């Protein structure tokens, strides 16, 4: 109770408006314009801690409660920013990983997949087989070529045009993500399923093209 009262008194000595004014004045100083967000947050936490200690009567850290609140809030903001950064980075990597760093035709991806499967490198073989599917669908204009497309986006776009294969396409995208980002080792069964889907899609035609014209007049 005594600690809480001392903390409240120390925080009131600064005052919310005064603390806000000091923070704004500090942030607009030219020397801080080149700081990263993380560096600025760390500095502000340190300076706020120092201010609370200086204002506490008799050197007692009466601003502990206020300090904890500020640290929790700023820590949450830093965590959110870091999470957003990781998410954006993962999105870019996902876009790059679908078709890989080297431009190849569908047949070249298939040949590479077979080579990798022959070496029991199932995760890599699965990736190459989905790349073959993506290239083949783009080449036959089933889906529009789209730089940076992810496996999920490919499955969604192709599933709209080939609804009979939508579920298998979605499953293939999940498998691709698992072996690419989830560190799954891949299996012969997974590769066989991807190969089977590739073969089935090679003769599949978009729903609009296979619709019966009987109702046309």
ChimeraX attribute file (.defattr): number of C-alpha atoms within 10 A of each C-alpha:
attribute: neighborCount
match mode: 1-to-1
recipient: residues
	/A:1	6
	/A:2	8
	/A:3	14
	/A:4	14
	/A:5	13
	/A:6	19
	/A:7	22
	/A:8	16
	/A:9	17
	/A:10	24
	/A:11	21
	/A:12	13
	/A:13	14
	/A:14	15
	/A:15	12
	/A:16	11
	/A:17	9
	/A:18	12
	/A:19	15
	/A:20	12
	/A:21	11
	/A:22	12
	/A:23	13
	/A:24	11
	/A:25	10
	/A:26	13
	/A:27	13
	/A:28	10
	/A:29	9
	/A:30	8
	/A:31	9
	/A:32	12
	/A:33	11
	/A:34	9
	/A:35	11
	/A:36	9
	/A:37	12
	/A:38	15
	/A:39	11
	/A:40	15
	/A:41	17
	/A:42	15
	/A:43	13
	/A:44	18
	/A:45	17
	/A:46	13
	/A:47	12
	/A:48	19
	/A:49	19
	/A:50	14
	/A:51	15
	/A:52	23
	/A:53	19
	/A:54	16
	/A:55	18
	/A:56	19
	/A:57	13
	/A:58	9
	/A:59	10
	/A:60	15
	/A:61	20
	/A:62	25
	/A:63	27
	/A:64	21
	/A:65	18
	/A:66	17
	/A:67	22
	/A:68	13
	/A:69	11
	/A:70	16
	/A:71	19
	/A:72	11
	/A:73	12
	/A:74	17
	/A:75	16
	/A:76	12
	/A:77	14
	/A:78	16
	/A:79	12
	/A:80	12
	/A:81	14
	/A:82	13
	/A:83	12
	/A:84	12
	/A:85	12
	/A:86	12
	/A:87	12
	/A:88	12
	/A:89	12
	/A:90	13
	/A:91	15
	/A:92	14
	/A:93	15
	/A:94	20
	/A:95	17
	/A:96	15
	/A:97	20
	/A:98	24
	/A:99	23
	/A:100	14
	/A:101	8
	/A:102	6
	/A:103	10
	/A:104	15
	/A:105	15
	/A:106	21
	/A:107	15
	/A:108	16
	/A:109	24
	/A:110	22
	/A:111	16
	/A:112	18
	/A:113	26
	/A:114	20
	/A:115	14
	/A:116	17
	/A:117	20
	/A:118	11
	/A:119	10
	/A:120	14
	/A:121	18
	/A:122	24
	/A:123	24
	/A:124	20
	/A:125	31
	/A:126	30
	/A:127	27
	/A:128	28
	/A:129	29
	/A:130	29
	/A:131	27
	/A:132	25
	/A:133	24
	/A:134	25
	/A:135	22
	/A:136	20
	/A:137	22
	/A:138	17
	/A:139	14
	/A:140	11
	/A:141	11
	/A:142	18
	/A:143	21
	/A:144	13
	/A:145	14
	/A:146	10
	/A:147	10
	/A:148	16
	/A:149	18
	/A:150	21
	/A:151	26
	/A:152	19
	/A:153	15
	/A:154	23
	/A:155	23
	/A:156	18
	/A:157	17
	/A:158	23
	/A:159	19
	/A:160	15
	/A:161	18
	/A:162	21
	/A:163	15
	/A:164	13
	/A:165	17
	/A:166	17
	/A:167	14
	/A:168	16
	/A:169	27
	/A:170	19
	/A:171	15
	/A:172	24
	/A:173	22
	/A:174	15
	/A:175	24
	/A:176	28
	/A:177	20
	/A:178	15
	/A:179	19
	/A:180	19
	/A:181	13
	/A:182	10
	/A:183	10
	/A:184	14
	/A:185	12
	/A:186	21
	/A:187	17
	/A:188	15
	/A:189	10
	/A:190	17
	/A:191	26
	/A:192	16
	/A:193	17
	/A:194	26
	/A:195	21
	/A:196	12
	/A:197	18
	/A:198	22
	/A:199	12
	/A:200	11
	/A:201	17
	/A:202	12
	/A:203	7
	/A:204	16
	/A:205	14
	/A:206	17
	/A:207	13
	/A:208	9
	/A:209	9
	/A:210	9
	/A:211	9
	/A:212	9
	/A:213	8
	/A:214	6
	/A:215	6
	/A:216	5
	/A:217	4
